[in-house]
Amino acid sequence: MERHLFREEHELFRQAFRRFLDKEVLPHQERWREQGIVDREAWRKAGREGFLCTWMEEKWGGPGGDFLHAVVISEEMARAYDSGFAIALHSDIVVPYLHAFGSDEQRQRWLPGCASGELVTAIAMTEPGTGSDLAAIQTTARRDGDDYVLNGAKTFISNGMLCDLVIVAAKTDADPARAHQSVTLFVVEAGRPGFLKAKKLAKMGLPAQDTAELAFEDCRIPAANRLGPEGSGFPALMQKLQQERLMVAIGAQASAERILEDTIAYTKDRKAFGKPISKFQNTQFKLAECATEVEVGRAFLDRLCAEHVAGKYLVRECSMAKLWQTEMLGRVVDTCLQFFGGYGYMLEYPVTRAYMDARVQRIYAGTNEIMKVIIAKQLGL
Ligand SMILES: Cc1cc2nc3c(=O)[nH]c(=O)nc-3n(C[C@H](O)[C@H](O)[C@H](O)COP(=O)(O)OP(=O)(O)OC[C@H]3O[C@@H](n4cnc5c(N)ncnc54)[C@H](O)[C@@H]3O)c2cc1C
């Protein structure tokens, strides 16, 4: 069905971003996968061309677009089978915290660098002992004069090795009865004594995306690096996680669309028993099912994006999208991979890598079980 989400300016922007991908991303993807990290220079180039923090106002150094420009970028990254260059994580998940909860002084200090690609960001919530249960984090921030002293460990942090700034969730109050009121967010710059980028983690998928363990050992940061008042971290995270979940859903939907398109083409080309495999009824039925799922998913997601752009705060629907779109991607990529036969098991085939990249989407940004917990709560259960 025809999409009505975008204006002409977004489609022009899409063409420009495709050119950027062709020139600055596709030729490097294999090397980035091998080295397990994206070149820093690629971030600067993306910033220079206005592809970072697309929604940010010009007064803070952004290109002055809107959320739909971010949607375009995520869709095109998925279409390019790129799972390494974490533009959406930086631009649409982490930087919005600085923008929404930072003081004017903090915005002035950090936002222009975020938009130009000079500052790459990460967010560190998860710890070795807890992920889903955010209120149970153990990292502490103790006030000491004009400073805070951070101690603790974080794990699975995307952009962990590359980041220049990391937003860290830490406890400023040890009282277990106030677990939800004791989380505070801090911005820690790379290079501060006591902030260690401890280990780059080997993963099943997302080979070009650096995912790291971070450690804070008596890491002293000025109170001016606290984001919002003490104890405001938990509600801030709950608010911003909606867009994070929506971004995951947008990527999952676009991935499923690309994989389906490529699989249809492959089955028309590949022959067995004297005819294209697309002529077997099993192929037709399976791909018809996938196409139906993809089309239905697209209608829901575009509607949700439109409402999100209009400023509606849709906890239930963002959780539903994260849940449904990532489960749908899992079904579609598994079904499609089968049509590639042995080639679907070879790493040189994009569908194979897409299969491995897809698995984590049901785990991160809140597991799909946690999405069901949230949806059930929203249903009043
Ligand atoms: C590649 C990758 C990148 C990541 N990037 C980041 C990042 O940048 N920043 C960051 O902070 N984190 C990041 N994460 C962490 C991710 O968000 C967590 O792994 C995730 O939230 C789950 O937490 P956990 O691993 O501790 O699992 P656990 O919380 O231990 O959960 C284990 C299992 O128990 C289930 N479970 C837990 N609670 C409930 C419940 N109430 N009801 C039913 N089932 C439940 C879960 O669904 C899961 O199946 C990343 C993870 C990966 C793998």
The ligand as a Tripos MOL2 file, in Angstrom:
@<TRIPOS>MOLECULE
LIG
   53    58     1     0     0
SMALL
NO_CHARGES

@<TRIPOS>ATOM
      1 C1         24.1020   -6.5270   21.5250 C.3       1 LIG1
      2 C2         23.5380   -5.8940   22.7480 C.ar      1 LIG1
      3 C3         23.5870   -4.5120   22.8780 C.ar      1 LIG1
      4 C4         23.1150   -3.9010   24.0420 C.ar      1 LIG1
      5 N1         23.2540   -2.5470   24.2000 N.ar      1 LIG1
      6 C5         22.9860   -1.9810   25.4090 C.ar      1 LIG1
      7 C6         23.3000   -0.6160   25.6660 C.ar      1 LIG1
      8 O1         23.8020    0.1110   24.7930 O.2       1 LIG1
      9 N2         23.0640   -0.1120   26.9030 N.ar      1 LIG1
     10 C7         22.5190   -0.8710   27.8950 C.ar      1 LIG1
     11 O2         22.3410   -0.3700   29.0020 O.2       1 LIG1
     12 N3         22.1950   -2.1730   27.6860 N.ar      1 LIG1
     13 C8         22.4290   -2.7430   26.4670 C.ar      1 LIG1
     14 N4         22.1330   -4.0690   26.2480 N.ar      1 LIG1
     15 C9         21.5690   -4.8550   27.3380 C.3       1 LIG1
     16 C10        20.1290   -5.2990   27.1030 C.3       1 LIG1
     17 O3         19.2570   -4.2100   27.1370 O.3       1 LIG1
     18 C11        19.8350   -6.3520   28.1840 C.3       1 LIG1
     19 O4         20.5860   -7.5100   27.8500 O.3       1 LIG1
     20 C12        18.3690   -6.7000   28.2910 C.3       1 LIG1
     21 O5         17.6410   -5.6060   28.7960 O.3       1 LIG1
     22 C13        18.1230   -7.9180   29.1870 C.3       1 LIG1
     23 O6         18.7920   -7.8180   30.3870 O.3       1 LIG1
     24 P1         19.6710   -9.0640   30.8980 P.3       1 LIG1
     25 O7         20.5940   -9.4310   29.8100 O.co2     1 LIG1
     26 O8         20.2590   -8.7080   32.2110 O.co2     1 LIG1
     27 O9         18.6340  -10.2400   31.0750 O.3       1 LIG1
     28 P2         17.7620  -10.5340   32.3910 P.3       1 LIG1
     29 O10        17.1240   -9.2880   32.8670 O.co2     1 LIG1
     30 O11        18.5970  -11.3180   33.3360 O.co2     1 LIG1
     31 O12        16.6400  -11.4790   31.7930 O.3       1 LIG1
     32 C14        16.8580  -12.8710   31.5660 C.3       1 LIG1
     33 C15        15.5470  -13.4910   31.0680 C.3       1 LIG1
     34 O13        14.5350  -13.3390   32.0830 O.3       1 LIG1
     35 C16        13.4130  -12.7110   31.5210 C.3       1 LIG1
     36 N5         12.7490  -11.8390   32.5010 N.ar      1 LIG1
     37 C17        13.3170  -10.9160   33.3110 C.ar      1 LIG1
     38 N6         12.3890  -10.2990   34.0360 N.ar      1 LIG1
     39 C18        11.1900  -10.8270   33.6850 C.ar      1 LIG1
     40 C19         9.8360  -10.6140   34.0880 C.ar      1 LIG1
     41 N7          9.5230   -9.6680   34.9760 N.pl3     1 LIG1
     42 N8          8.8740  -11.3760   33.5310 N.ar      1 LIG1
     43 C20         9.1730  -12.3090   32.6150 C.ar      1 LIG1
     44 N9         10.4310  -12.5610   32.1820 N.ar      1 LIG1
     45 C21        11.4290  -11.8260   32.7160 C.ar      1 LIG1
     46 C22        13.9530  -11.8770   30.3710 C.3       1 LIG1
     47 O14        12.9360  -11.5630   29.4370 O.3       1 LIG1
     48 C23        15.0190  -12.8020   29.8240 C.3       1 LIG1
     49 O15        14.4200  -13.7310   28.9540 O.3       1 LIG1
     50 C24        22.5490   -4.6860   25.0570 C.ar      1 LIG1
     51 C25        22.4760   -6.0810   24.9140 C.ar      1 LIG1
     52 C26        22.9680   -6.6740   23.7840 C.ar      1 LIG1
     53 C27        22.9040   -8.1710   23.6920 C.3       1 LIG1
@<TRIPOS>BOND
     1     1     2 1
     2     2     3 ar
     3     2    52 ar
     4     3     4 ar
     5     4     5 ar
     6     4    50 ar
     7     5     6 ar
     8     6     7 ar
     9     6    13 1
    10     7     8 2
    11     7     9 ar
    12     9    10 ar
    13    10    11 2
    14    10    12 ar
    15    12    13 ar
    16    13    14 ar
    17    14    15 1
    18    14    50 ar
    19    15    16 1
    20    16    17 1
    21    16    18 1
    22    18    19 1
    23    18    20 1
    24    20    21 1
    25    20    22 1
    26    22    23 1
    27    23    24 1
    28    24    25 2
    29    24    26 1
    30    24    27 1
    31    27    28 1
    32    28    29 2
    33    28    30 1
    34    28    31 1
    35    31    32 1
    36    32    33 1
    37    33    34 1
    38    33    48 1
    39    34    35 1
    40    35    36 1
    41    35    46 1
    42    36    37 ar
    43    36    45 ar
    44    37    38 ar
    45    38    39 ar
    46    39    40 ar
    47    39    45 ar
    48    40    41 1
    49    40    42 ar
    50    42    43 ar
    51    43    44 ar
    52    44    45 ar
    53    46    47 1
    54    46    48 1
    55    48    49 1
    56    50    51 ar
    57    51    52 ar
    58    52    53 1
@<TRIPOS>SUBSTRUCTURE
     1 LIG1         1 GROUP 0 **** ****
